[in-house]
Amino acid sequence: MTSSDLYGDRYLNFFLSAAVEYFSAFIEYLCLARIGRKWTAIIGHIIAAVGLAVATGLTYTAGGNSGMLTAATAFMLIGKMGITTGYSSIYLTTPELYPTNMRNIGLGVCSFMEKVGSMIAPFSRNVSSEIKWLPPCVFAVMSLITVILFAFVPETNGVELPQTVEELSEWYRVNKFELRVGKNRLATKEVENIVKE
């Protein structure tokens, strides 16, 4: 939404903003199977938060320095790459966090909340006309909140997904703070045995 406001040629910035999307999709493709869904989303959102925070800091401390403003544009594009990677991986992760009979409803509710955010986001342009630094800072903070919330989510890569609410509850309890890269501690079959006991 702000590619035309970045330092430098607006057409080049718009092109780079679109090109970053392809690079993000390629990075996400490589990361999902190797490091898991959870870490792909976490790393993507951390990159987005750091990129936006650094770009905002550079923009408002540059004082007309073209080198700092160019660096701010580069960090903004890095932040866009991070949020594209993290955000699109959430669409893969979200349905896997619900038991089979609730999967469609869970994705639908999450998608509805995402659309509410999408309706509010364009108003950041209005806010930026008054307080230029506020929208990027809000987006950076929201990315960090997402990273914190992902600590409570189990890794879904390479495991059989839960079929019932009981299995889901136990799966979350056992795996919620699992921070290893790759597969989580217990697959669903092992969780079933715990629930039966």
C-alpha positions as CSV (number, residue, x, y, z in Angstrom):
1,M,0.0,0.0,0.0
2,T,2.9,2.3,0.5
3,S,5.3,1.3,-2.4
4,S,4.6,4.7,-4.1
5,D,5.8,6.5,-0.9
6,L,9.2,4.7,-0.7
7,Y,12.4,6.5,-1.6
8,G,13.5,6.2,-5.2
9,D,11.6,5.6,-8.4
10,R,8.0,4.7,-7.7
11,Y,7.7,2.4,-10.7
12,L,10.9,0.5,-9.7
13,N,9.7,0.2,-6.1
14,F,6.3,-1.1,-7.3
15,F,8.1,-3.7,-9.5
16,L,10.4,-4.7,-6.7
17,S,7.4,-5.0,-4.3
18,A,5.7,-7.4,-6.7
19,A,9.0,-9.3,-7.5
20,V,9.5,-9.9,-3.7
21,E,6.3,-11.9,-3.7
22,Y,7.8,-14.6,-6.1
23,F,11.0,-14.8,-4.0
24,S,8.9,-15.2,-0.8
25,A,6.9,-18.0,-2.4
26,F,10.1,-19.9,-3.3
27,I,11.5,-19.4,0.2
28,E,8.3,-20.6,1.8
29,Y,8.2,-23.7,-0.4
30,L,11.7,-24.6,0.7
31,C,11.1,-23.9,4.4
32,L,7.7,-25.6,4.9
33,A,9.0,-29.1,4.5
34,R,12.5,-28.6,6.0
35,I,11.9,-26.5,9.1
36,G,8.1,-26.9,9.5
37,R,5.1,-24.8,9.4
38,K,5.5,-23.2,12.8
39,W,9.1,-22.0,12.2
40,T,8.3,-20.8,8.7
41,A,5.5,-18.6,10.1
42,I,7.7,-17.4,13.1
43,I,10.7,-16.6,11.0
44,G,8.6,-14.8,8.4
45,H,6.9,-12.6,11.0
46,I,10.2,-11.8,12.8
47,I,11.7,-10.7,9.4
48,A,8.6,-8.6,8.8
49,A,8.7,-7.0,12.3
50,V,12.5,-6.2,12.1
51,G,12.3,-5.0,8.5
52,L,9.4,-2.6,9.2
53,A,11.0,-1.3,12.5
54,V,14.4,-0.7,10.9
55,A,12.8,0.9,7.8
56,T,10.7,3.2,9.9
57,G,13.7,4.1,12.1
58,L,15.9,4.8,9.0
59,T,13.2,6.8,7.3
60,Y,12.6,9.2,10.2
61,T,16.3,9.7,11.2
62,A,17.7,10.0,7.7
63,G,17.4,13.8,7.5
64,G,17.5,13.6,3.7
65,N,20.5,11.2,3.5
66,S,19.9,9.3,0.3
67,G,21.9,6.3,1.5
68,M,19.7,5.9,4.6
69,L,16.5,6.3,2.6
70,T,17.7,3.7,0.1
71,A,18.4,1.3,3.0
72,A,15.0,2.1,4.4
73,T,13.4,1.0,1.1
74,A,15.5,-2.2,1.1
75,F,14.4,-3.0,4.6
76,M,10.8,-2.3,3.8
77,L,11.0,-4.8,0.9
78,I,12.7,-7.3,3.2
79,G,9.8,-6.8,5.6
80,K,7.3,-7.4,2.8
81,M,9.1,-10.6,1.9
82,G,8.9,-11.8,5.5
83,I,5.2,-11.0,5.9
84,T,4.4,-12.7,2.6
85,T,6.2,-15.8,3.7
86,G,4.8,-15.9,7.2
87,Y,1.2,-14.9,6.3
88,S,0.8,-17.4,3.4
89,S,2.2,-20.2,5.6
90,I,-0.6,-19.5,8.1
91,Y,-3.2,-20.6,5.5
92,L,-1.5,-24.0,5.5
93,T,-1.1,-24.3,9.2
94,T,-4.5,-23.1,10.4
95,P,-6.7,-26.0,9.1
96,E,-4.2,-28.5,10.6
97,L,-4.7,-27.1,14.1
98,Y,-8.3,-28.2,14.3
99,P,-9.8,-31.7,14.5
100,T,-11.3,-33.1,11.4
101,N,-15.0,-32.3,12.1
102,M,-14.1,-28.6,13.0
103,R,-11.5,-27.9,10.3
104,N,-13.8,-26.0,7.8
105,I,-15.4,-24.0,10.6
106,G,-12.0,-23.1,12.1
107,L,-10.6,-22.0,8.8
108,G,-13.8,-20.0,8.1
109,V,-13.7,-18.1,11.4
110,C,-10.0,-17.4,11.0
111,S,-10.5,-16.2,7.4
112,F,-13.4,-14.0,8.6
113,M,-11.1,-12.3,11.1
114,E,-8.5,-11.9,8.5
115,K,-11.0,-10.1,6.2
116,V,-11.9,-7.7,9.1
117,G,-8.1,-6.9,9.3
118,S,-8.0,-6.4,5.6
119,M,-10.9,-4.0,5.7
120,I,-9.2,-2.0,8.5
121,A,-5.7,-2.0,6.9
122,P,-6.3,0.5,4.1
123,F,-7.2,3.2,6.7
124,S,-3.5,3.1,7.7
125,R,-3.0,5.4,4.7
126,N,-5.2,8.0,6.4
127,V,-3.4,7.6,9.7
128,S,0.0,7.9,8.0
129,S,-1.0,11.4,6.7
130,E,-1.2,12.5,10.3
131,I,1.4,10.3,12.0
132,K,3.7,8.8,9.4
133,W,5.6,6.4,11.6
134,L,2.5,4.9,13.3
135,P,1.2,2.3,10.7
136,P,4.6,0.6,10.2
137,C,5.1,0.4,14.0
138,V,1.6,-1.1,14.5
139,F,2.2,-3.7,11.8
140,A,5.6,-4.5,13.3
141,V,4.1,-4.9,16.8
142,M,1.3,-7.1,15.4
143,S,3.9,-9.3,13.7
144,L,5.7,-9.7,17.1
145,I,2.4,-10.6,18.8
146,T,1.9,-13.3,16.1
147,V,5.4,-14.7,16.9
148,I,4.5,-14.9,20.6
149,L,1.1,-16.6,19.9
150,F,2.8,-19.2,17.7
151,A,4.7,-20.4,20.7
152,F,1.4,-21.9,21.9
153,V,0.8,-23.8,18.6
154,P,2.1,-27.3,18.0
155,E,4.1,-28.2,14.9
156,T,1.9,-29.9,12.3
157,N,4.7,-31.0,9.9
158,G,4.8,-34.7,9.4
159,V,2.2,-35.8,12.0
160,E,-1.2,-37.4,11.7
161,L,-3.7,-34.7,12.6
162,P,-6.1,-35.0,15.5
163,Q,-9.5,-36.5,14.8
164,T,-11.3,-35.5,18.0
165,V,-11.4,-32.6,20.4
166,E,-9.8,-34.8,23.2
167,E,-6.9,-35.7,20.9
168,L,-6.5,-32.0,20.0
169,S,-6.5,-30.9,23.7
170,E,-3.8,-33.5,24.6
171,W,-1.8,-32.7,21.4
172,Y,-1.7,-29.0,22.3
173,R,-0.8,-29.7,25.9
174,V,2.1,-31.9,25.0
175,N,3.5,-29.9,22.1
176,K,2.6,-26.3,22.6
177,F,6.0,-25.0,23.5
178,E,7.9,-27.3,21.2
179,L,10.6,-25.2,19.6
180,R,12.6,-27.8,17.7
181,V,12.9,-27.4,14.0
182,G,11.0,-30.0,12.0
183,K,8.5,-32.5,13.5
184,N,6.9,-32.2,16.9
185,R,7.5,-34.4,20.0
186,L,4.4,-36.6,19.8
187,A,2.5,-37.7,16.8
188,T,-1.3,-38.1,17.1
189,K,-1.2,-41.9,17.5
190,E,1.0,-41.4,20.6
191,V,-1.4,-38.8,21.9
192,E,-4.3,-41.2,21.4
193,N,-2.6,-43.7,23.7
194,I,-2.2,-40.9,26.3
195,V,-5.9,-40.0,26.0
196,K,-7.0,-43.6,26.4
197,E,-4.9,-44.0,29.5
